[in-house]
């Protein structure tokens, strides 16, 4: 490995421990057991969320109407996307497909679409899809009694307890998820996390005056790297600048009309988005800092380039990679290229063990049948993440790392 060229363009990444050789690569299937929607089941989850949202009091929680409007934008654009299915394979129930089509319209200069005689401006559509995504993924359903996911939450507690006890100084996390599941549970276990984005490349957007945060503002030797390849619900762009909210509720407090219990990210509040938008006035090209899985995702987003460079470094160094709920979807061909490039810098003498957890048998077959990772040391665990973890076999393998 010493003969390899230096590949990091990221000054923040130089502070991380070089001993971090265990990489957890978490896809939507990791958070699914908590009740967060996977992309292919997004529509049914949206319909349920819309019903719950419609029962909220808009006079108390001002963001309610914004999200109801965003749902209208999303569902109407979904009808536009459905028309393509006559000619080409498209899944209008998969939010990734819808998000990518919206971006394609914008990148192609097609700024207006018509549906039922009504004009839809693509910049507004794209923005509101982002708002609806924020509403869907800003939550942690195991903390909401209405969602019935308390038992699943105890499994995640046990998993993060294990990580802290056995591999905190060697691990790193790469994820395609927008949610704050890792941030919440790692903070609860008093484990430090850092985003590999240089401190000079983002600004804090604070809703409160306290100095209580669930993630470090700068990278340190002891902090666990968390690379969010498709952005995060606590990332926001305004005037082409990145803003991050890292605040943790202290004694239970209100954000707009939403009460947040202690020790939870303020971003769990329904009204957090409205407060962020108020803080960032005047708004200029405001967007939620989440991106669709397309090849153009790194264009004009320097902060995302740093994130991907951090992930590249971690994969290059890795001796163990644990995939949980990630399937290398065809829509994200860029991911495959990134793995191929990073692993090309390994030496032939380097070892690499891969564990794969997925409930989809076809996904496991692709990994095992030399889908593109040419590695005989692959161990497969079929089942939902919580079921696999409770059975204990995955834990036993990881104890030997």
C-alpha positions as CSV (number, residue, x, y, z in Angstrom):
1,X,0.0,0.0,0.0
2,X,2.9,2.4,0.6
3,X,3.6,2.6,-3.2
4,X,0.1,3.9,-3.9
5,X,-0.3,7.6,-4.8
6,X,-2.0,9.9,-2.4
7,X,-5.6,10.1,-3.5
8,X,-7.2,12.4,-1.0
9,X,-8.0,15.9,-2.0
10,X,-9.7,16.4,1.3
11,X,-7.8,18.2,4.0
12,X,-10.3,17.1,6.6
13,X,-9.7,13.5,5.9
14,X,-6.0,13.7,6.9
15,X,-7.1,13.9,10.6
16,X,-8.8,10.5,10.6
17,X,-7.0,7.5,12.0
18,X,-5.4,5.4,9.3
19,X,-6.4,2.3,11.3
20,X,-10.0,2.5,10.2
21,X,-10.1,-0.6,8.0
22,X,-13.6,-1.8,8.7
23,X,-16.2,-0.1,6.5
24,X,-20.0,-0.4,7.0
25,X,-21.8,0.4,3.7
26,X,-25.4,1.0,4.6
27,X,-28.2,1.2,2.1
28,X,-31.9,1.8,2.5
29,X,-32.4,-1.7,3.7
30,X,-30.4,-0.9,6.9
31,X,-33.0,1.8,8.0
32,X,-36.0,-0.1,6.6
33,X,-36.7,-2.1,9.7
34,X,-37.1,1.1,11.7
35,X,-40.0,2.1,9.3
36,X,-38.1,4.4,7.0
37,X,-39.2,3.7,3.4
38,X,-37.0,1.9,0.9
39,X,-37.1,3.5,-2.6
40,X,-39.2,0.8,-4.3
41,X,-41.9,1.0,-1.6
42,X,-41.8,4.7,-1.4
43,X,-45.3,5.4,-2.8
44,X,-47.2,3.3,-0.2
45,X,-45.2,4.9,2.6
46,X,-46.0,8.4,1.1
47,X,-49.7,7.7,1.2
48,X,-49.6,6.7,4.8
49,X,-47.4,9.7,5.7
50,X,-49.8,12.0,3.9
51,X,-52.8,10.7,5.9
52,X,-50.9,11.3,9.2
53,X,-49.8,14.7,8.0
54,X,-53.4,15.7,7.1
55,X,-54.4,15.2,10.7
56,X,-51.8,17.7,12.0
57,X,-53.0,21.2,12.9
58,X,-51.5,23.6,10.3
59,X,-52.3,26.6,12.5
60,X,-49.9,25.2,15.2
61,X,-47.3,23.6,12.9
62,X,-46.7,26.0,10.0
63,X,-44.8,23.5,7.9
64,X,-47.8,21.2,7.4
65,X,-49.2,23.1,4.5
66,X,-45.8,23.3,2.9
67,X,-45.6,19.5,2.9
68,X,-49.1,19.0,1.7
69,X,-48.3,21.3,-1.2
70,X,-45.0,19.4,-1.8
71,X,-46.9,16.1,-1.9
72,X,-49.1,17.6,-4.6
73,X,-46.0,18.5,-6.6
74,X,-44.6,15.0,-6.1
75,X,-47.8,13.1,-7.0
76,X,-48.5,15.2,-10.1
77,X,-45.0,14.9,-11.4
78,X,-45.3,11.2,-10.8
79,X,-48.2,11.1,-13.3
80,X,-45.9,12.7,-15.8
81,X,-43.2,10.1,-15.2
82,X,-45.8,7.3,-15.6
83,X,-46.5,8.3,-19.2
84,X,-43.0,7.2,-20.1
85,X,-43.8,3.6,-19.1
86,X,-45.6,3.1,-22.5
87,X,-42.2,3.3,-24.2
88,X,-39.5,2.5,-21.7
89,X,-39.2,0.7,-18.3
90,X,-39.8,3.1,-15.5
91,X,-41.0,2.6,-11.9
92,X,-43.2,5.5,-10.8
93,X,-43.3,4.0,-7.3
94,X,-39.5,4.3,-7.0
95,X,-38.6,7.8,-5.8
96,X,-35.1,7.4,-7.3
97,X,-36.6,7.1,-10.7
98,X,-38.8,10.2,-10.2
99,X,-36.0,12.2,-8.7
100,X,-33.6,11.3,-11.5
101,X,-36.2,12.2,-14.2
102,X,-36.8,15.6,-12.6
103,X,-33.0,16.3,-12.6
104,X,-32.8,15.1,-16.2
105,X,-35.4,17.6,-17.3
106,X,-33.5,20.4,-15.5
107,X,-30.1,19.4,-16.9
108,X,-31.6,19.2,-20.4
109,X,-33.1,22.7,-20.2
110,X,-36.7,21.5,-20.2
111,X,-38.0,23.9,-17.6
112,X,-41.8,23.5,-17.9
113,X,-44.1,20.5,-18.1
114,X,-47.8,20.3,-18.7
115,X,-50.2,18.0,-17.0
116,X,-54.0,18.2,-17.2
117,X,-53.7,21.6,-18.8
118,X,-51.6,23.0,-15.9
119,X,-48.0,24.2,-16.3
120,X,-45.5,22.8,-13.8
121,X,-42.1,24.6,-13.5
122,X,-39.4,22.0,-13.1
123,X,-37.4,24.1,-10.6
124,X,-40.4,24.2,-8.3
125,X,-41.0,20.5,-8.9
126,X,-37.5,19.6,-8.0
127,X,-37.5,21.8,-4.9
128,X,-40.7,20.3,-3.6
129,X,-39.6,16.7,-4.3
130,X,-36.7,17.6,-2.0
131,X,-39.1,19.0,0.6
132,X,-41.2,15.8,0.5
133,X,-38.1,13.6,0.8
134,X,-37.0,15.7,3.8
135,X,-40.3,15.1,5.5
136,X,-40.1,11.3,4.8
137,X,-36.6,10.8,6.0
138,X,-36.2,13.4,8.8
139,X,-37.8,11.0,11.2
140,X,-36.7,8.0,13.4
141,X,-40.0,5.9,13.5
142,X,-38.8,3.8,16.5
143,X,-39.2,7.0,18.6
144,X,-42.8,7.6,17.4
145,X,-45.3,5.4,19.2
146,X,-47.7,5.8,16.2
147,X,-45.3,3.9,14.0
148,X,-45.1,0.8,16.2
149,X,-41.3,0.3,15.8
150,X,-40.2,0.3,19.4
151,X,-39.1,-3.3,19.4
152,X,-37.0,-2.8,16.3
153,X,-35.4,0.1,17.9
154,X,-34.0,-2.1,20.7
155,X,-32.2,-4.2,18.1
156,X,-30.5,-1.1,16.7
157,X,-29.5,-0.1,20.3
158,X,-27.8,-3.5,20.6
159,X,-26.1,-3.2,17.3
160,X,-24.6,0.2,18.1
161,X,-23.6,-1.0,21.6
162,X,-21.7,-3.7,19.9
163,X,-19.9,-1.3,17.5
164,X,-18.9,0.9,20.4
165,X,-17.5,-2.0,22.4
166,X,-15.7,-3.9,19.7
167,X,-14.6,-1.7,16.8
168,X,-15.1,2.0,17.4
169,X,-11.5,2.8,16.8
170,X,-11.4,0.8,13.5
171,X,-14.7,1.5,11.9
172,X,-16.1,3.9,9.4
173,X,-19.6,4.3,7.8
174,X,-20.5,5.0,4.2
175,X,-24.2,5.4,3.5
176,X,-26.5,6.3,0.7
177,X,-29.3,7.1,3.2
178,X,-30.6,10.6,3.8
179,X,-31.8,9.9,7.4
180,X,-30.2,10.6,10.7
181,X,-30.3,7.0,12.1
182,X,-26.6,6.6,12.5
183,X,-26.2,10.1,14.0
184,X,-29.0,9.5,16.5
185,X,-27.8,6.1,17.8
186,X,-24.1,6.9,17.8
187,X,-24.7,10.1,19.8
188,X,-26.9,8.1,22.2
189,X,-23.9,5.8,22.7
190,X,-21.6,8.8,23.2
191,X,-19.6,7.9,20.2
192,X,-18.1,10.7,18.1
193,X,-19.0,11.1,14.4
194,X,-17.6,13.5,11.8
195,X,-18.6,14.2,8.3
196,X,-15.5,14.3,6.1
197,X,-16.3,17.8,4.8
198,X,-13.7,20.5,5.6
199,X,-14.9,22.9,8.2
200,X,-14.2,25.8,5.8
201,X,-16.6,24.3,3.2
202,X,-19.8,24.5,5.2
203,X,-21.6,26.8,7.7
204,X,-23.7,25.9,10.7
205,X,-27.3,26.9,10.5
206,X,-28.5,27.1,14.1
207,X,-32.0,27.2,15.4
208,X,-31.1,27.6,19.1
209,X,-28.2,29.2,21.1
210,X,-27.1,26.1,22.8
211,X,-23.7,24.4,22.2
212,X,-25.0,20.8,22.2
213,X,-24.3,18.9,19.0
214,X,-24.7,15.3,17.8
215,X,-21.8,15.4,15.4
216,X,-18.4,17.1,15.5
217,X,-17.8,20.2,13.4
218,X,-14.3,19.1,12.4
219,X,-12.7,15.8,11.9
220,X,-10.5,14.3,14.7
221,X,-8.4,11.2,15.2
222,X,-11.0,9.7,17.5
223,X,-14.2,10.5,15.5
224,X,-15.8,7.9,13.2
225,X,-16.1,9.1,9.6
226,X,-19.6,9.2,8.3
227,X,-19.8,9.6,4.5
228,X,-23.3,10.4,3.3
229,X,-22.9,9.9,-0.5
230,X,-26.4,11.3,-1.5
231,X,-26.5,14.0,1.1
232,X,-28.6,14.3,4.3
233,X,-31.8,15.8,5.7
234,X,-29.6,18.1,7.9
235,X,-27.8,19.5,4.8
236,X,-29.2,22.6,3.1
237,X,-28.0,24.6,0.1
238,X,-28.6,28.4,-0.2
239,X,-26.9,30.7,-2.6
240,X,-24.7,27.7,-3.6
241,X,-23.3,27.4,-0.1
242,X,-23.7,24.3,2.2
243,X,-25.3,24.7,5.6
244,X,-25.5,21.9,8.2
245,X,-27.6,21.7,11.3
246,X,-26.0,19.6,14.0
247,X,-28.1,20.6,17.0
248,X,-29.3,18.3,19.7
249,X,-32.3,19.1,21.9
250,X,-31.3,19.6,25.4
251,X,-34.1,19.5,27.9
252,X,-37.0,19.0,25.5
253,X,-37.9,22.2,23.6
254,X,-40.2,23.5,20.9
255,X,-39.2,24.0,17.3
256,X,-42.0,26.0,15.8
257,X,-45.1,24.0,17.0
258,X,-43.2,20.8,17.4
259,X,-41.9,19.5,20.8
260,X,-38.6,17.7,20.7
261,X,-37.7,15.5,23.6
262,X,-34.2,15.7,25.0
263,X,-31.2,14.2,23.3
264,X,-32.7,14.1,19.8
265,X,-31.6,16.0,16.7
266,X,-33.7,19.2,16.2
267,X,-34.1,18.0,12.6
268,X,-36.6,15.4,13.9
269,X,-39.1,18.3,14.4
270,X,-41.8,18.7,11.7
271,X,-41.3,22.5,11.7
272,X,-37.5,22.4,11.6
273,X,-37.5,23.0,7.8
274,X,-39.5,26.2,8.2
275,X,-37.1,27.5,10.8
276,X,-34.1,26.7,8.7
277,X,-35.6,28.5,5.8
278,X,-36.3,31.5,8.0
279,X,-32.7,31.5,9.3
280,X,-31.3,31.5,5.8
281,X,-33.2,34.5,4.4
282,X,-33.0,35.8,1.8
283,X,-33.4,32.5,0.0
284,X,-31.6,32.1,-3.2
285,X,-31.7,28.7,-5.0
286,X,-32.5,27.1,-1.7
287,X,-32.5,23.2,-1.8
288,X,-32.5,20.4,0.6
289,X,-29.0,18.9,0.5
290,X,-30.0,15.5,-0.9
291,X,-29.1,14.4,-4.4
292,X,-30.5,11.8,-6.9
293,X,-28.2,8.8,-7.7
294,X,-27.1,10.0,-11.1
295,X,-23.7,10.5,-12.8
296,X,-24.1,14.3,-12.6
297,X,-24.5,14.3,-8.8
298,X,-21.0,15.8,-8.1
299,X,-21.4,18.7,-10.6
300,X,-21.4,22.1,-8.8
301,X,-21.4,20.4,-5.3
302,X,-17.9,20.7,-4.0
303,X,-19.0,19.5,-0.5
304,X,-20.3,16.2,-2.1
305,X,-17.0,15.8,-3.9
306,X,-15.2,15.8,-0.5
307,X,-17.7,13.2,0.8
308,X,-17.1,10.9,-2.1
309,X,-13.3,11.4,-1.9
310,X,-13.6,10.3,1.8
311,X,-15.5,7.2,0.8
312,X,-12.9,6.4,-1.8
313,X,-10.1,6.6,0.7
314,X,-12.0,4.4,3.2
315,X,-12.8,1.7,0.5
316,X,-9.2,1.7,-0.6
317,X,-7.9,1.1,2.9
318,X,-10.6,-1.4,3.9
319,X,-9.8,-4.9,5.0
320,X,-13.5,-5.6,5.8
321,X,-16.5,-4.2,4.1
322,X,-20.0,-5.0,5.5
323,X,-22.8,-4.2,3.1
324,X,-26.2,-3.9,4.7
325,X,-29.3,-3.4,2.6
326,X,-27.5,-2.1,-0.5
327,X,-28.0,-3.6,-3.9
328,X,-25.9,-1.6,-6.3
329,X,-29.0,-0.4,-8.2
330,X,-28.7,0.1,-12.0
331,X,-29.7,3.8,-11.5
332,X,-26.4,4.3,-9.6
333,X,-23.7,3.1,-12.0
334,X,-21.4,5.8,-10.6
335,X,-21.1,3.7,-7.4
336,X,-19.8,0.7,-9.2
337,X,-17.2,2.8,-10.9
338,X,-16.1,4.3,-7.6
339,X,-15.6,0.8,-6.0
340,X,-13.6,-0.3,-9.1
341,X,-11.4,2.7,-8.9
342,X,-10.8,2.5,-5.2
343,X,-10.1,-1.2,-5.2
344,X,-7.7,-0.9,-8.2
345,X,-5.3,0.8,-5.8
346,X,-5.0,-2.2,-3.5
347,X,-2.0,-4.5,-3.7
348,X,-2.5,-8.1,-4.7
349,X,-1.2,-9.1,-1.2
350,X,-3.9,-7.1,0.5
351,X,-6.8,-9.1,2.1
352,X,-10.4,-8.0,1.7
353,X,-13.3,-9.8,3.4
354,X,-16.9,-8.9,2.4
355,X,-20.1,-9.5,4.4
356,X,-23.4,-8.9,2.8
357,X,-26.7,-8.6,4.6
358,X,-29.9,-8.4,2.5
359,X,-33.4,-9.9,2.6
360,X,-33.5,-10.0,-1.2
361,X,-32.1,-13.4,-2.5
362,X,-31.4,-11.9,-5.9
363,X,-29.1,-9.3,-4.4
364,X,-27.2,-11.9,-2.5
365,X,-26.8,-14.0,-5.7
366,X,-25.4,-11.0,-7.6
367,X,-22.7,-10.6,-4.9
368,X,-21.9,-14.3,-4.7
369,X,-21.9,-14.9,-8.5
370,X,-19.1,-12.4,-9.2
371,X,-21.5,-9.5,-9.9
372,X,-18.5,-7.3,-10.1
373,X,-16.6,-7.8,-6.8
374,X,-14.1,-10.6,-7.7
375,X,-13.6,-11.9,-4.2
376,X,-13.9,-15.4,-2.9
377,X,-14.0,-14.3,0.7
378,X,-17.7,-13.2,0.6
379,X,-20.1,-14.3,3.4
380,X,-23.8,-13.8,2.8
381,X,-26.6,-13.3,5.5
382,X,-30.1,-13.5,4.1
383,X,-32.8,-11.7,5.9
384,X,-33.9,-8.3,7.2
385,X,-31.1,-6.6,9.2
386,X,-32.9,-6.9,12.6
387,X,-33.6,-10.6,12.0
388,X,-30.0,-11.3,11.0
389,X,-28.6,-9.4,14.0
390,X,-30.8,-11.2,16.5
391,X,-29.8,-14.6,15.1
392,X,-26.2,-13.8,16.2
393,X,-24.2,-15.3,13.3
394,X,-23.2,-11.9,11.9
395,X,-22.2,-10.7,15.3
396,X,-20.0,-13.8,15.8
397,X,-18.2,-13.2,12.5
398,X,-17.6,-9.5,13.4
399,X,-16.3,-10.4,16.8
400,X,-13.4,-12.2,15.1
401,X,-12.3,-9.0,13.1
